[in-house]
Amino acid sequence: MSKQEWRTIEEYEGIYEISNDGRIRSIRRLVNGVPRGGEELKVSKMKSGIYCIRLKGLDGKLHFELITRLVAKAFIKNRYPDKAKFVTYIDDSLSVEEGLNSADNLAWVSFRARSIEKSKVPISAFDPKEGIQEKFANVEDAKEKLKLPAVRDICECLAHRRDEAYGYSWTFLKKGPKDVYVFSELKEV
């Protein structure tokens, strides 16, 4: 995981910040002449395993926010904002301490899935040495058929974090009539 970095949360400017590892803190400020904020806030875990928080907005109302989405908006470029509208984990087997909600483990995607690993989107593996392309029902199918030890490296390729894994370049195939869009390049400061 990269060094911890804090950025202002969009639509909560001057009130809250989020770190690249998914922590949220209130910004120290004066409210009616009284010093407020400056502490890290506690996030909640939903039954689905996704982490969330309620934040008081500039309008004075409480808003429900997903930690993954806040991190992605602050730290991950979205090259396809009209198509890649969901945020997903590259590897959802990590704990929060291991970086589950970190920018390094998130990607913008055009399909709703808990993680790239568990998505039902077909994928393709291309072997540049042999010039052979193989198709698989999903990431787990590729792992089983190719007898691979793990899927994290494949998921990183599918999220455009690396070019190759296990001697193959990996891509998503079309999901029905729609293309699959995934992007996870980190934003520069």
N, C-alpha and C positions, 0 to 999 in steps of 0.2 A: 504494500500500500504506500502511496506517496505521502509526503509530509502534509500534516494537517493545514488546511487553508480555509479561511472564513470569507463568505460573501453575503451581501445583503440579499434578502429574499424579495423577489419581484412582487409587487403589490403590497409589500409590508415594509417599505423603505423607512428607515429611521426607527423601526420597532424591533425587527428580528433579523438574525443572521443564521446561515446554515453552513456547516463545514462539508468538505469533500468526503468525509466519512459518515455523514448523515446525522450529525449532532446539531441541535438547535439551541440558540441562546437569545435572550432578550438583550437589546442594546441599552446600556445605561443612559438615562435621560431624565429630565425634570417633567413631572406631570403635576400640573397645578402647583408648581413651586416645590414639590416634594421629589427627592431622588428616587427613581424606580429602576428596576431591571438590572441587567448585568450578570444574570445567572443562567446556567444551562437548564433547559426545560426537559421534562420527562415525556417520552413518547409512549404510545400504547401499541400493543400488538393485537390485531384483529384475529378472529378465528381462522381466517385464510392464511395467516402467517405474515401478512403485509403490515408494516408499521405505519402509524398515522399520528396526527396531533391536531388539536383544536387551537387555532390562533385568533386573537382578537385583531381585526383589521382596522384600517384607517377610518372605516365607516362606523366603528364601535361595536360591530357584530362579530360573533364567533363564527369561524369558518373551519370546516373539516378539510385537512390536507394530507395527502400521502407523502411520506418521507421520500420515497423513490422519485416521485415527480418533482419535488422541490430541489433535490440534489441534481437531477437531470437538467432542469431549467437553468440552474446556476452554473453547472460545470460541464455539460455535454452539448456539443454542437448538434443541431438537428438539420441536416442537409435537406430533408424532405418534410418540412413542417405541415404541408397539406396532406401528406400521406402517412408519415410515421408519427402517430398521435399517442401511442402508448409507450410506457416505460416498462422494461422487463429486466430481470436478473440474467446475467451471463451464466452464473453458477449459483443456484439457490440452495446448495447444500452447506454454504458457509454460515457461521453464526454472525451475529452483529459484531462481536469482538474481532472476528476474522475478516470483516469487511463486507458483510452482506449488502449494506446500504451505501457502500462507497461508490464514488463516481467511476472507479476502476472496474466495478462489477455491474454496471448498468448500461443499457442501450435503448435508444429510441427505436420502436418497431411499428410496423403497419398492421400487426395482428395482436390480438389480446391473448397473452399467455403468461403464466407465472414465471416461466424462465424459457430461454432459448432451448435449453436442454430438454424440457418437457413439452415443447410445442409439438403439434401434430403436422407441422409443415414439412413437406418432402425436401430432401437435400441431395446435392450432387457432390461427388468426390472426383477430382481429375488428377490422374497420375501423369505428370509432365514427362517422366522418363519413358514410360510405356505408351503415352498418348492415348490412354484409356480413360473413359468417363464411366462411373458407376452411379446409379441412382438408388436412393434409400427412402423408406417411408418417413423417417425422422432421424434424429441424432442417435437415439437408443438402438434403432435398427442398424445403423452403420457400425456402432460399437460391437454389436453381437455378430454381424456377418463378417466383419474384418478382424474380429477377435482382438479388439483394442483394449488397453488397460483402463482407460478413462475417457471422459468426453469433454473435460474442461478445455483442452487445446482446440478441439473442433469448434466448440462454442465461441472461443476467442476469434477464430478465423471467420465464423459466421457473423460476428459482431465487428469485423474489420479491425481487430486489435493486432492480428498477426497474419502473415501471408500463407503459411503452410503448417500442417500438422500431420505427423505420421507419413510424410512423403506425398501428401495430397494437398491440393488447394480445394477449399470447400465453399459452396454457395447454396443459397436457397433456390428451389425451383419455384415456378409459378404456383400459387395457391388458387386453383380454379382459374377464372378469367382475369384475376388480379395479380399484379406483380407484388413481390414481397420486398419491403424496404426496411433496412436495418442500418443504423448509424450510431457510432459510439465514440467518435473522436472527441477528445477533451478540448474545452475552450481555453484559449490563451487569456491571460489576465490583461 
